Amino acid sequence: MTVRLVFLGKFGDVAPMAEIALPDGVRTLNDLKAWVARQQPQLGAAMEATRTRLIVNQCVAHDLSAPVSDGDEVAFLPPMSGG
Amino acid sequence: MRVRIAPEAFDPQAEIAAFTHLRDDAGALASFVGYCRASTDGVAVNELRIDHYPGFSEKEIARLAEETARRFDCPDLLVIHRVGVIRPGEAIVLVAALSVHRASAFDAVRILMDYLKTDAPLWKKETGPGGTRWIEPRPEDHARRLEAEKGWT
């Protein structure tokens, strides 16, 4: 079971995009976020320090207790700055 | 509704002219162009880089534009937003609204810009003599965004 991780904005400075085999024990988006933070403590700190939004298969994830599925693309978004 | 992510420089005046000629049932056109500054708070800006999330950024900007068009009853809206490396003097964003009357055209452009500042999935990074820094919305951007929310139906 693989998941594609995408890190945008300043998160992308810390972690590259990655295709990973879903680690043992990671079932939900919350689990995945915590796993990413453990793998990349600098990114974990950056996500902790700001508002982080998760986008799953190009749709905003409102419920981080939702399960992660095979083939999902999960993007981690820091606060946006358009205009 | 025309929404475009532009990886290359664009000519706002030419875009506005082409957009204006698209319809003859609108009596008003309002537009806003945001440019890359040569300095921020007295510190030089050498370049600005804007990252986007392909697919999602376009979809979200289109959603904001559609909501704005509905709210202000605009027959058409144009949004062009640069991504990639932008030099001082180049246009970053163009928003234009066609409407029957001026008030809704002005309002649509202002409110959509307020939304783009905080809700468009884009990330700005400024490079100057002191290095690079990511830009996040300022408190006044969030305040304007909240203000824009009022009366949203």
gemmi code that builds the backbone of each chain (N, CA, C; Angstrom):
import gemmi

chains = {
    "A": [
        ("MET", (0.854, -1.202, 0.000), (0.000, 0.000, 0.000), (0.888, 1.249, 0.000)),
        ("THR", (0.755, 2.065, -1.018), (1.620, 3.252, -1.108), (0.788, 4.541, -1.077)),
        ("VAL", (1.441, 5.574, -0.581), (0.815, 6.895, -0.484), (1.825, 7.912, -1.003)),
        ("ARG", (1.309, 8.902, -1.703), (2.198, 9.941, -2.224), (2.066, 11.178, -1.328)),
        ("LEU", (3.198, 11.668, -0.854), (3.192, 12.839, 0.029), (3.687, 14.065, -0.727)),
        ("VAL", (2.964, 15.169, -0.577), (3.339, 16.422, -1.253), (3.452, 17.511, -0.191)),
        ("PHE", (4.562, 18.244, -0.207), (4.760, 19.318, 0.770), (4.870, 20.644, 0.043)),
        ("LEU", (3.996, 21.568, 0.393), (3.935, 22.840, -0.321), (4.566, 23.976, 0.493)),
        ("GLY", (4.895, 25.060, -0.207), (5.422, 26.259, 0.449), (6.633, 25.939, 1.299)),
        ("LYS", (6.648, 26.512, 2.517), (7.842, 26.331, 3.355), (8.037, 24.885, 3.791)),
        ("PHE", (6.971, 24.099, 3.799), (7.134, 22.673, 4.138), (8.002, 21.971, 3.085)),
        ("GLY", (7.886, 22.445, 1.833), (8.663, 21.858, 0.746), (10.153, 22.125, 0.883)),
        ("ASP", (10.507, 23.188, 1.637), (11.929, 23.462, 1.890), (12.535, 22.389, 2.790)),
        ("VAL", (11.702, 21.822, 3.650), (12.188, 20.880, 4.665), (12.109, 19.434, 4.177)),
        ("ALA", (11.032, 19.122, 3.461), (10.830, 17.723, 3.051), (10.521, 17.656, 1.560)),
        ("PRO", (11.120, 16.706, 0.862), (10.802, 16.544, -0.556), (9.516, 15.741, -0.734)),
        ("MET", (8.977, 15.810, -1.941), (7.820, 14.989, -2.267), (8.249, 13.519, -2.186)),
        ("ALA", (7.372, 12.640, -1.789), (7.800, 11.255, -1.623), (6.668, 10.279, -1.858)),
        ("GLU", (7.030, 9.149, -2.399), (6.092, 8.037, -2.535), (6.517, 7.038, -1.462)),
        ("ILE", (5.636, 6.757, -0.517), (6.046, 5.883, 0.590), (5.128, 4.668, 0.695)),
        ("ALA", (5.699, 3.616, 1.226), (4.868, 2.464, 1.600), (4.246, 2.837, 2.940)),
        ("LEU", (2.949, 2.671, 3.040), (2.280, 3.089, 4.275), (2.866, 2.327, 5.473)),
        ("PRO", (3.426, 3.075, 6.433), (4.085, 2.397, 7.561), (3.068, 1.675, 8.452)),
        ("ASP", (3.573, 0.673, 9.163), (2.721, -0.062, 10.101), (2.122, 0.898, 11.121)),
        ("GLY", (0.894, 0.699, 11.442), (0.265, 1.514, 12.478), (-0.342, 2.809, 11.969)),
        ("VAL", (-0.088, 3.157, 10.695), (-0.674, 4.387, 10.149), (-1.982, 4.040, 9.458)),
        ("ARG", (-3.078, 4.438, 10.067), (-4.396, 4.128, 9.508), (-5.139, 5.385, 9.081)),
        ("THR", (-4.977, 6.468, 9.858), (-5.741, 7.680, 9.579), (-4.806, 8.820, 9.164)),
        ("LEU", (-5.417, 9.923, 8.749), (-4.627, 11.105, 8.376), (-3.853, 11.634, 9.581)),
        ("ASN", (-4.489, 11.575, 10.759), (-3.794, 11.981, 11.980), (-2.543, 11.132, 12.213)),
        ("ASP", (-2.690, 9.808, 12.009), (-1.537, 8.903, 12.170), (-0.429, 9.295, 11.192)),
        ("LEU", (-0.845, 9.580, 9.955), (0.134, 9.898, 8.911), (0.888, 11.186, 9.244)),
        ("LYS", (0.119, 12.185, 9.706), (0.723, 13.480, 10.062), (1.747, 13.287, 11.193)),
        ("ALA", (1.361, 12.484, 12.178), (2.262, 12.232, 13.311), (3.500, 11.452, 12.854)),
        ("TRP", (3.307, 10.515, 11.924), (4.432, 9.723, 11.407), (5.414, 10.633, 10.656)),
        ("VAL", (4.849, 11.513, 9.818), (5.695, 12.464, 9.067), (6.497, 13.330, 10.043)),
        ("ALA", (5.840, 13.794, 11.106), (6.511, 14.645, 12.093), (7.646, 13.877, 12.800)),
        ("ARG", (7.453, 12.586, 12.998), (8.516, 11.780, 13.645), (9.687, 11.566, 12.691)),
        ("GLN", (9.365, 11.346, 11.406), (10.433, 11.124, 10.428), (11.252, 12.389, 10.190)),
        ("GLN", (10.550, 13.533, 10.177), (11.181, 14.812, 9.849), (10.857, 15.794, 10.977)),
        ("PRO", (11.630, 15.744, 12.065), (11.294, 16.581, 13.225), (11.220, 18.081, 12.901)),
        ("GLN", (12.072, 18.522, 11.959), (12.053, 19.945, 11.591), (10.707, 20.315, 10.940)),
        ("LEU", (10.221, 19.408, 10.110), (8.924, 19.605, 9.465), (7.804, 19.517, 10.508)),
        ("GLY", (7.955, 18.577, 11.434), (6.963, 18.430, 12.506), (6.842, 19.718, 13.302)),
        ("ALA", (7.989, 20.320, 13.605), (7.991, 21.579, 14.362), (7.346, 22.695, 13.541)),
        ("ALA", (7.662, 22.714, 12.237), (7.093, 23.752, 11.356), (5.572, 23.589, 11.264)),
        ("MET", (5.105, 22.343, 11.203), (3.659, 22.101, 11.106), (2.955, 22.462, 12.417)),
        ("GLU", (3.681, 22.205, 13.518), (3.130, 22.503, 14.836), (2.986, 24.006, 15.041)),
        ("ALA", (3.941, 24.765, 14.472), (4.025, 26.208, 14.717), (3.025, 27.007, 13.883)),
        ("THR", (2.372, 26.365, 12.936), (1.485, 27.114, 12.056), (0.226, 26.299, 11.769)),
        ("ARG", (-0.692, 26.917, 11.067), (-1.906, 26.190, 10.690), (-1.580, 25.308, 9.489)),
        ("THR", (-1.792, 24.024, 9.652), (-1.486, 23.073, 8.579), (-2.781, 22.452, 8.081)),
        ("ARG", (-2.942, 22.496, 6.758), (-4.119, 21.846, 6.185), (-3.695, 20.641, 5.368)),
        ("LEU", (-4.507, 19.607, 5.409), (-4.231, 18.409, 4.615), (-5.219, 18.323, 3.455)),
        ("ILE", (-4.695, 18.006, 2.293), (-5.517, 17.854, 1.093), (-5.333, 16.415, 0.618)),
        ("VAL", (-6.440, 15.710, 0.479), (-6.366, 14.322, 0.040), (-6.980, 14.197, -1.349)),
        ("ASN", (-6.182, 13.722, -2.278), (-6.636, 13.581, -3.670), (-7.311, 14.862, -4.159)),
        ("GLN", (-6.669, 15.984, -3.849), (-7.078, 17.317, -4.317), (-8.352, 17.855, -3.642)),
        ("CYS", (-8.789, 17.210, -2.549), (-9.939, 17.720, -1.798), (-9.522, 18.012, -0.359)),
        ("VAL", (-10.043, 19.118, 0.207), (-9.686, 19.498, 1.568), (-10.158, 18.417, 2.543)),
        ("ALA", (-9.246, 17.978, 3.426), (-9.607, 16.985, 4.445), (-10.084, 17.728, 5.686)),
        ("HIS", (-11.373, 17.589, 5.995), (-11.915, 18.280, 7.170), (-11.800, 17.406, 8.415)),
        ("ASP", (-11.713, 16.088, 8.192), (-11.702, 15.152, 9.317), (-10.429, 14.307, 9.259)),
        ("LEU", (-9.496, 14.600, 10.175), (-8.212, 13.898, 10.140), (-8.288, 12.499, 10.741)),
        ("SER", (-9.474, 12.117, 11.209), (-9.627, 10.732, 11.665), (-10.058, 9.828, 10.507)),
        ("ALA", (-10.157, 10.431, 9.298), (-10.511, 9.638, 8.117), (-9.351, 8.713, 7.750)),
        ("PRO", (-9.665, 7.520, 7.220), (-8.596, 6.566, 6.894), (-7.782, 6.985, 5.665)),
        ("VAL", (-6.539, 6.548, 5.644), (-5.690, 6.735, 4.467), (-5.825, 5.478, 3.611)),
        ("SER", (-5.987, 5.661, 2.298), (-6.196, 4.502, 1.420), (-5.040, 4.355, 0.435)),
        ("ASP", (-4.930, 3.160, -0.087), (-3.881, 2.860, -1.064), (-3.987, 3.822, -2.250)),
        ("GLY", (-2.844, 4.397, -2.633), (-2.823, 5.278, -3.794), (-3.196, 6.722, -3.516)),
        ("ASP", (-3.523, 7.037, -2.281), (-3.892, 8.427, -1.959), (-2.714, 9.372, -2.173)),
        ("GLU", (-3.054, 10.580, -2.599), (-2.067, 11.663, -2.604), (-2.450, 12.604, -1.466)),
        ("VAL", (-1.554, 12.759, -0.511), (-1.834, 13.607, 0.648), (-0.874, 14.794, 0.626)),
        ("ALA", (-1.450, 16.010, 0.569), (-0.622, 17.216, 0.513), (-0.716, 17.964, 1.840)),
        ("PHE", (0.409, 18.500, 2.266), (0.500, 19.261, 3.515), (0.683, 20.728, 3.144)),
        ("LEU", (-0.286, 21.565, 3.552), (-0.283, 22.962, 3.133), (-0.080, 23.915, 4.325)),
        ("PRO", (0.940, 24.759, 4.267), (1.062, 25.830, 5.270), (0.113, 26.965, 4.888)),
        ("PRO", (-0.008, 28.016, 5.726), (-0.893, 29.120, 5.373), (-0.565, 29.683, 3.973)),
        ("MET", (-1.612, 30.055, 3.272), (-1.457, 30.464, 1.868), (-1.207, 31.962, 1.779)),
        ("SER", (-0.592, 32.373, 0.686), (-0.332, 33.816, 0.505), (-0.430, 34.171, -0.965)),
        ("GLY", (-1.667, 34.248, -1.454), (-1.869, 34.630, -2.848), (-2.040, 36.130, -2.988)),
        ("GLY", (-2.488, 36.526, -4.156), (-2.806, 37.945, -4.413), (-1.590, 38.799, -4.673)),
    ],
    "B": [
        ("MET", (-16.467, 32.591, -16.641), (-15.408, 32.515, -15.627), (-14.107, 32.073, -16.279)),
        ("ARG", (-13.113, 32.903, -16.138), (-11.808, 32.556, -16.721), (-10.766, 32.606, -15.624)),
        ("VAL", (-10.182, 31.463, -15.334), (-9.140, 31.389, -14.297), (-7.904, 30.770, -14.925)),
        ("ARG", (-6.787, 31.449, -14.771), (-5.557, 30.929, -15.373), (-4.384, 31.076, -14.423)),
        ("ILE", (-3.622, 30.019, -14.310), (-2.347, 30.077, -13.604), (-1.303, 30.318, -14.690)),
        ("ALA", (-0.527, 31.398, -14.528), (0.418, 31.770, -15.587), (1.858, 31.548, -15.137)),
        ("PRO", (2.554, 30.594, -15.764), (3.961, 30.376, -15.400), (4.894, 31.416, -16.016)),
        ("GLU", (4.391, 32.183, -17.000), (5.207, 33.206, -17.658), (4.565, 34.568, -17.461)),
        ("ALA", (5.361, 35.641, -17.697), (4.847, 37.007, -17.572), (3.664, 37.204, -18.521)),
        ("PHE", (2.694, 38.027, -18.099), (1.558, 38.329, -18.972), (1.346, 39.841, -19.013)),
        ("ASP", (0.592, 40.278, -20.027), (0.343, 41.704, -20.225), (-1.075, 42.014, -19.737)),
        ("PRO", (-1.197, 42.626, -18.544), (-2.538, 42.833, -17.971), (-3.443, 43.667, -18.877)),
        ("GLN", (-2.873, 44.695, -19.522), (-3.719, 45.568, -20.352), (-4.314, 44.804, -21.538)),
        ("ALA", (-3.489, 43.959, -22.154), (-3.979, 43.165, -23.293), (-5.053, 42.177, -22.828)),
        ("GLU", (-4.841, 41.592, -21.650), (-5.809, 40.626, -21.114), (-7.140, 41.310, -20.811)),
        ("ILE", (-7.059, 42.519, -20.212), (-8.288, 43.263, -19.880), (-9.022, 43.641, -21.157)),
        ("ALA", (-8.275, 44.097, -22.158), (-8.899, 44.504, -23.428), (-9.634, 43.318, -24.058)),
        ("ALA", (-8.991, 42.154, -24.065), (-9.617, 40.969, -24.673), (-10.859, 40.550, -23.890)),
        ("PHE", (-10.764, 40.640, -22.568), (-11.875, 40.247, -21.682), (-13.065, 41.186, -21.873)),
        ("THR", (-12.801, 42.478, -21.992), (-13.860, 43.485, -22.130), (-14.682, 43.255, -23.391)),
        ("HIS", (-14.019, 42.766, -24.432), (-14.721, 42.596, -25.698), (-15.543, 41.315, -25.778)),
        ("LEU", (-15.488, 40.528, -24.702), (-16.155, 39.235, -24.764), (-17.678, 39.340, -24.694)),
        ("ARG", (-18.167, 40.401, -24.068), (-19.614, 40.487, -23.897), (-20.088, 41.912, -24.153)),
        ("ASP", (-21.316, 42.046, -24.604), (-21.832, 43.395, -24.792), (-23.037, 43.681, -23.879)),
        ("ASP", (-23.323, 42.735, -22.962), (-24.458, 42.957, -22.062), (-24.014, 43.536, -20.719)),
        ("ALA", (-22.701, 43.751, -20.552), (-22.200, 44.299, -19.295), (-21.810, 45.764, -19.515)),
        ("GLY", (-22.306, 46.619, -18.648), (-22.009, 48.044, -18.805), (-20.857, 48.513, -17.942)),
        ("ALA", (-20.283, 47.601, -17.144), (-19.227, 48.024, -16.229), (-18.113, 46.995, -16.189)),
        ("LEU", (-16.898, 47.513, -16.132), (-15.737, 46.649, -15.939), (-14.857, 47.279, -14.868)),
        ("ALA", (-14.497, 46.501, -13.856), (-13.530, 46.952, -12.859), (-12.391, 45.956, -12.851)),
        ("SER", (-11.190, 46.461, -12.612), (-10.052, 45.536, -12.592), (-9.025, 45.965, -11.564)),
        ("PHE", (-8.227, 44.998, -11.137), (-7.125, 45.258, -10.219), (-5.923, 44.475, -10.713)),
        ("VAL", (-4.760, 45.132, -10.681), (-3.515, 44.439, -11.025), (-2.552, 44.602, -9.862)),
        ("GLY", (-2.026, 43.502, -9.367), (-1.003, 43.533, -8.327), (0.350, 43.293, -8.976)),
        ("TYR", (1.328, 44.138, -8.637), (2.667, 44.021, -9.226), (3.691, 43.628, -8.171)),
        ("CYS", (4.771, 43.058, -8.629), (5.891, 42.715, -7.750), (6.638, 44.009, -7.423)),
        ("ARG", (6.738, 44.298, -6.114), (7.443, 45.512, -5.663), (8.954, 45.328, -5.762)),
        ("ALA", (9.646, 46.471, -5.871), (11.120, 46.418, -5.880), (11.653, 46.419, -4.456)),
        ("SER", (10.784, 46.769, -3.488), (11.215, 46.727, -2.085), (10.008, 46.519, -1.182)),
        ("THR", (10.253, 45.895, -0.031), (9.218, 45.711, 0.982), (9.734, 46.289, 2.285)),
        ("ASP", (9.018, 47.231, 2.854), (9.439, 47.895, 4.097), (10.883, 48.389, 4.001)),
        ("GLY", (11.235, 48.955, 2.858), (12.565, 49.532, 2.690), (13.657, 48.526, 2.341)),
        ("VAL", (13.298, 47.238, 2.303), (14.300, 46.214, 1.967), (14.092, 45.791, 0.510)),
        ("ALA", (15.184, 45.767, -0.249), (15.085, 45.447, -1.679), (14.555, 44.026, -1.895)),
        ("VAL", (13.774, 43.873, -2.957), (13.303, 42.547, -3.370), (13.934, 42.252, -4.726)),
        ("ASN", (14.704, 41.207, -4.813), (15.332, 40.838, -6.089), (14.384, 40.013, -6.939)),
        ("GLU", (13.682, 39.114, -6.275), (12.686, 38.310, -6.995), (11.691, 37.708, -6.013)),
        ("LEU", (10.569, 37.356, -6.592), (9.512, 36.718, -5.821), (9.280, 35.365, -6.479)),
        ("ARG", (9.098, 34.329, -5.666), (8.743, 33.041, -6.256), (7.406, 32.603, -5.696)),
        ("ILE", (6.513, 32.209, -6.556), (5.213, 31.730, -6.087), (5.058, 30.259, -6.464)),
        ("ASP", (4.843, 29.446, -5.438), (4.590, 28.019, -5.650), (3.090, 27.778, -5.715)),
        ("HIS", (2.696, 26.769, -6.470), (1.289, 26.376, -6.440), (1.207, 24.857, -6.401)),
        ("TYR", (0.012, 24.375, -6.195), (-0.235, 22.930, -6.159), (-1.075, 22.637, -7.395)),
        ("PRO", (-0.438, 22.176, -8.473), (-1.146, 22.033, -9.748), (-2.465, 21.265, -9.593)),
        ("GLY", (-3.480, 21.772, -10.206), (-4.806, 21.147, -10.124), (-5.611, 21.735, -8.986)),
        ("PHE", (-5.095, 21.614, -7.804), (-5.824, 22.100, -6.627), (-5.892, 23.629, -6.612)),
        ("SER", (-4.778, 24.289, -6.926), (-4.770, 25.761, -6.907), (-5.788, 26.320, -7.900)),
        ("GLU", (-5.788, 25.782, -9.116), (-6.738, 26.250, -10.133), (-8.176, 26.035, -9.667)),
        ("LYS", (-8.412, 24.852, -9.096), (-9.774, 24.479, -8.668), (-10.262, 25.418, -7.563)),
        ("GLU", (-9.401, 25.701, -6.591), (-9.800, 26.548, -5.471), (-10.016, 27.994, -5.915)),
        ("ILE", (-9.139, 28.507, -6.773), (-9.304, 29.884, -7.255), (-10.598, 29.993, -8.066)),
        ("ALA", (-10.882, 28.965, -8.869), (-12.128, 28.963, -9.651), (-13.343, 28.949, -8.724)),
        ("ARG", (-13.233, 28.199, -7.634), (-14.351, 28.137, -6.676), (-14.584, 29.523, -6.048)),
        ("LEU", (-13.506, 30.198, -5.646), (-13.640, 31.536, -5.051), (-14.220, 32.515, -6.071)),
        ("ALA", (-13.778, 32.398, -7.324), (-14.270, 33.300, -8.369), (-15.754, 33.047, -8.639)),
        ("GLU", (-16.148, 31.785, -8.663), (-17.557, 31.460, -8.912), (-18.455, 31.974, -7.794)),
        ("GLU", (-17.999, 31.809, -6.547), (-18.785, 32.319, -5.414), (-18.931, 33.833, -5.508)),
        ("THR", (-17.845, 34.499, -5.870), (-17.868, 35.962, -5.978), (-18.806, 36.404, -7.101)),
        ("ALA", (-18.730, 35.719, -8.235), (-19.584, 36.078, -9.374), (-21.056, 35.917, -9.019)),
        ("ARG", (-21.353, 34.831, -8.278), (-22.741, 34.585, -7.863), (-23.215, 35.668, -6.911)),
        ("ARG", (-22.339, 35.976, -5.937), (-22.722, 36.941, -4.903), (-23.020, 38.319, -5.488)),
        ("PHE", (-22.209, 38.716, -6.473), (-22.361, 40.071, -7.019), (-23.030, 40.079, -8.383)),
        ("ASP", (-23.541, 38.919, -8.780), (-24.276, 38.821, -10.020), (-23.451, 39.337, -11.212)),
        ("CYS", (-22.206, 38.890, -11.264), (-21.331, 39.279, -12.378), (-21.432, 38.237, -13.487)),
        ("PRO", (-21.722, 38.655, -14.694), (-21.798, 37.685, -15.784), (-20.447, 37.030, -16.090)),
        ("ASP", (-19.360, 37.730, -15.774), (-18.056, 37.112, -16.045), (-16.965, 37.713, -15.160)),
        ("LEU", (-16.040, 36.862, -14.783), (-14.884, 37.276, -13.978), (-13.626, 36.703, -14.609)),
        ("LEU", (-12.551, 37.458, -14.494), (-11.257, 36.995, -15.007), (-10.239, 37.012, -13.875)),
        ("VAL", (-9.540, 35.903, -13.699), (-8.438, 35.857, -12.731), (-7.221, 35.263, -13.432)),
        ("ILE", (-6.125, 35.993, -13.416), (-4.852, 35.436, -13.894), (-3.849, 35.602, -12.762)),
        ("HIS", (-3.218, 34.519, -12.375), (-2.264, 34.586, -11.267), (-0.945, 33.969, -11.696)),
        ("ARG", (0.120, 34.735, -11.535), (1.454, 34.226, -11.864), (1.905, 33.185, -10.851)),
        ("VAL", (2.717, 32.261, -11.317), (3.482, 31.376, -10.453), (4.904, 31.363, -11.009)),
        ("GLY", (5.819, 30.775, -10.257), (7.208, 30.726, -10.692), (7.966, 31.953, -10.228)),
        ("VAL", (9.029, 32.271, -10.920), (9.888, 33.390, -10.521), (9.398, 34.678, -11.173)),
        ("ILE", (9.176, 35.700, -10.336), (8.616, 36.973, -10.794), (9.591, 38.088, -10.442)),
        ("ARG", (9.868, 38.953, -11.399), (10.806, 40.060, -11.181), (10.031, 41.320, -10.810)),
        ("PRO", (10.691, 42.253, -10.065), (10.030, 43.523, -9.740), (9.493, 44.199, -11.002)),
        ("GLY", (8.291, 44.706, -10.894), (7.666, 45.380, -12.030), (6.730, 44.480, -12.812)),
        ("GLU", (6.883, 43.166, -12.673), (5.989, 42.254, -13.393), (4.670, 42.110, -12.634)),
        ("ALA", (3.605, 41.889, -13.401), (2.291, 41.678, -12.785), (2.258, 40.325, -12.095)),
        ("ILE", (1.679, 40.302, -10.896), (1.506, 39.042, -10.156), (0.097, 38.512, -10.367)),
        ("VAL", (-0.866, 39.427, -10.225), (-2.264, 38.982, -10.284), (-3.117, 40.024, -11.004)),
        ("LEU", (-4.078, 39.531, -11.764), (-5.074, 40.390, -12.403), (-6.445, 39.819, -12.068)),
        ("VAL", (-7.301, 40.690, -11.555), (-8.701, 40.311, -11.341), (-9.557, 41.346, -12.053)),
        ("ALA", (-10.478, 40.899, -12.876), (-11.380, 41.819, -13.561), (-12.797, 41.269, -13.481)),
        ("ALA", (-13.742, 42.180, -13.311), (-15.147, 41.778, -13.209), (-15.979, 42.569, -14.192)),
        ("LEU", (-16.802, 41.862, -14.938), (-17.795, 42.502, -15.793), (-19.124, 42.456, -15.058)),
        ("SER", (-19.849, 43.567, -15.122), (-21.132, 43.602, -14.454), (-22.063, 44.576, -15.162)),
        ("VAL", (-23.320, 44.535, -14.735), (-24.280, 45.442, -15.370), (-24.028, 46.866, -14.883)),
        ("HIS", (-23.710, 47.004, -13.571), (-23.477, 48.334, -13.001), (-22.155, 48.378, -12.241)),
        ("ARG", (-21.688, 49.597, -11.962), (-20.342, 49.753, -11.414), (-20.173, 49.189, -10.004)),
        ("ALA", (-21.199, 49.349, -9.150), (-21.023, 48.971, -7.745), (-20.649, 47.498, -7.601)),
        ("SER", (-21.353, 46.637, -8.302), (-21.074, 45.209, -8.150), (-19.739, 44.845, -8.783)),
        ("ALA", (-19.322, 45.559, -9.825), (-18.013, 45.278, -10.443), (-16.891, 45.631, -9.468)),
        ("PHE", (-16.981, 46.827, -8.848), (-15.975, 47.228, -7.845), (-15.944, 46.225, -6.696)),
        ("ASP", (-17.129, 45.905, -6.176), (-17.209, 45.018, -5.002), (-16.648, 43.637, -5.311)),
        ("ALA", (-16.969, 43.109, -6.476), (-16.524, 41.761, -6.834), (-14.995, 41.706, -6.886)),
        ("VAL", (-14.385, 42.722, -7.463), (-12.917, 42.736, -7.578), (-12.278, 42.837, -6.191)),
        ("ARG", (-12.797, 43.717, -5.368), (-12.213, 43.915, -4.029), (-12.348, 42.659, -3.165)),
        ("ILE", (-13.547, 42.099, -3.159), (-13.788, 40.924, -2.311), (-12.984, 39.715, -2.808)),
        ("LEU", (-12.926, 39.544, -4.111), (-12.170, 38.394, -4.630), (-10.683, 38.550, -4.299)),
        ("MET", (-10.152, 39.754, -4.371), (-8.744, 39.978, -3.984), (-8.547, 39.660, -2.499)),
        ("ASP", (-9.511, 40.083, -1.662), (-9.409, 39.772, -0.226), (-9.351, 38.257, -0.012)),
        ("TYR", (-10.143, 37.538, -0.773), (-10.158, 36.075, -0.659), (-8.859, 35.450, -1.161)),
        ("LEU", (-8.357, 35.958, -2.275), (-7.128, 35.373, -2.841), (-5.964, 35.496, -1.866)),
        ("LYS", (-5.915, 36.598, -1.117), (-4.812, 36.840, -0.179), (-4.673, 35.728, 0.859)),
        ("THR", (-5.791, 35.217, 1.303), (-5.728, 34.237, 2.402), (-6.151, 32.825, 1.987)),
        ("ASP", (-6.909, 32.703, 0.897), (-7.515, 31.404, 0.579), (-7.034, 30.768, -0.724)),
        ("ALA", (-6.254, 31.497, -1.519), (-5.771, 30.881, -2.757), (-4.558, 30.017, -2.425)),
        ("PRO", (-4.557, 28.758, -2.847), (-3.434, 27.868, -2.520), (-2.173, 28.237, -3.307)),
        ("LEU", (-1.538, 29.295, -2.838), (-0.314, 29.814, -3.453), (0.605, 30.217, -2.320)),
        ("TRP", (1.906, 30.092, -2.560), (2.883, 30.399, -1.498), (3.982, 31.268, -2.067)),
        ("LYS", (4.135, 32.438, -1.427), (5.096, 33.435, -1.921), (6.396, 33.386, -1.137)),
        ("LYS", (7.480, 33.491, -1.856), (8.802, 33.522, -1.230), (9.567, 34.697, -1.832)),
        ("GLU", (10.030, 35.581, -0.946), (10.736, 36.778, -1.396), (12.236, 36.589, -1.222)),
        ("THR", (12.997, 36.975, -2.234), (14.454, 36.930, -2.119), (15.003, 38.345, -2.207)),
        ("GLY", (15.779, 38.726, -1.196), (16.413, 40.047, -1.169), (17.870, 39.893, -0.787)),
        ("PRO", (18.528, 41.020, -0.475), (19.948, 40.950, -0.131), (20.198, 40.111, 1.132)),
        ("GLY", (19.200, 40.048, 2.008), (19.382, 39.318, 3.267), (19.010, 37.847, 3.177)),
        ("GLY", (18.659, 37.381, 1.982), (18.273, 35.980, 1.841), (16.814, 35.847, 1.435)),
        ("THR", (16.236, 34.665, 1.721), (14.853, 34.449, 1.295), (13.946, 34.280, 2.508)),
        ("ARG", (12.698, 34.632, 2.316), (11.722, 34.396, 3.386), (10.357, 34.102, 2.767)),
        ("TRP", (9.647, 33.192, 3.412), (8.282, 32.881, 2.984), (7.357, 33.960, 3.534)),
        ("ILE", (6.382, 34.327, 2.722), (5.451, 35.374, 3.127), (4.134, 34.733, 3.556)),
        ("GLU", (3.624, 35.180, 4.689), (2.315, 34.691, 5.136), (1.366, 35.880, 5.217)),
        ("PRO", (0.065, 35.608, 5.165), (-0.888, 36.718, 5.222), (-0.672, 37.560, 6.480)),
        ("ARG", (-0.826, 38.888, 6.340), (-0.668, 39.790, 7.489), (-1.990, 39.836, 8.257)),
        ("PRO", (-1.943, 40.319, 9.519), (-3.198, 40.394, 10.291), (-4.286, 41.174, 9.549)),
        ("GLU", (-3.882, 42.249, 8.831), (-4.908, 43.031, 8.124), (-5.522, 42.237, 6.966)),
        ("ASP", (-4.747, 41.280, 6.398), (-5.320, 40.428, 5.345), (-6.425, 39.547, 5.926)),
        ("HIS", (-6.145, 38.998, 7.122), (-7.160, 38.160, 7.774), (-8.379, 38.994, 8.168)),
        ("ALA", (-8.129, 40.233, 8.618), (-9.236, 41.115, 9.014), (-10.120, 41.416, 7.803)),
        ("ARG", (-9.477, 41.695, 6.662), (-10.249, 41.987, 5.450), (-11.026, 40.754, 5.002)),
        ("ARG", (-10.401, 39.601, 5.162), (-11.038, 38.346, 4.773), (-12.304, 38.124, 5.606)),
        ("LEU", (-12.207, 38.419, 6.922), (-13.370, 38.269, 7.799), (-14.458, 39.262, 7.410)),
        ("GLU", (-14.027, 40.470, 7.087), (-14.957, 41.521, 6.666), (-15.674, 41.085, 5.374)),
        ("ALA", (-14.902, 40.489, 4.467), (-15.457, 40.051, 3.185), (-16.504, 38.960, 3.381)),
        ("GLU", (-16.310, 38.175, 4.439), (-17.216, 37.066, 4.735), (-18.617, 37.565, 5.076)),
        ("LYS", (-18.683, 38.774, 5.667), (-19.979, 39.317, 6.091), (-20.893, 39.496, 4.883)),
        ("GLY", (-22.099, 39.074, 5.036), (-23.062, 39.249, 3.956), (-22.957, 38.169, 2.900)),
        ("TRP", (-22.035, 37.210, 3.127), (-21.882, 36.103, 2.178), (-23.108, 35.210, 2.271)),
        ("THR", (-23.715, 34.910, 1.149), (-24.925, 34.082, 1.215), (-24.709, 32.775, 0.489)),
    ],
}
model = gemmi.Model(1)
for chain_id, residues in chains.items():
    chain = gemmi.Chain(chain_id)
    for i, (resn, *xyz) in enumerate(residues, 1):
        res = gemmi.Residue()
        res.name, res.seqid = resn, gemmi.SeqId(i, " ")
        for name, pos in zip(("N", "CA", "C"), xyz):
            atom = gemmi.Atom()
            atom.name, atom.element = name, gemmi.Element(name[0])
            atom.pos, atom.b_iso = gemmi.Position(*pos), 0.0
            res.add_atom(atom)
        chain.add_residue(res)
    model.add_chain(chain)
structure = gemmi.Structure()
structure.add_model(model)
structure.setup_entities()
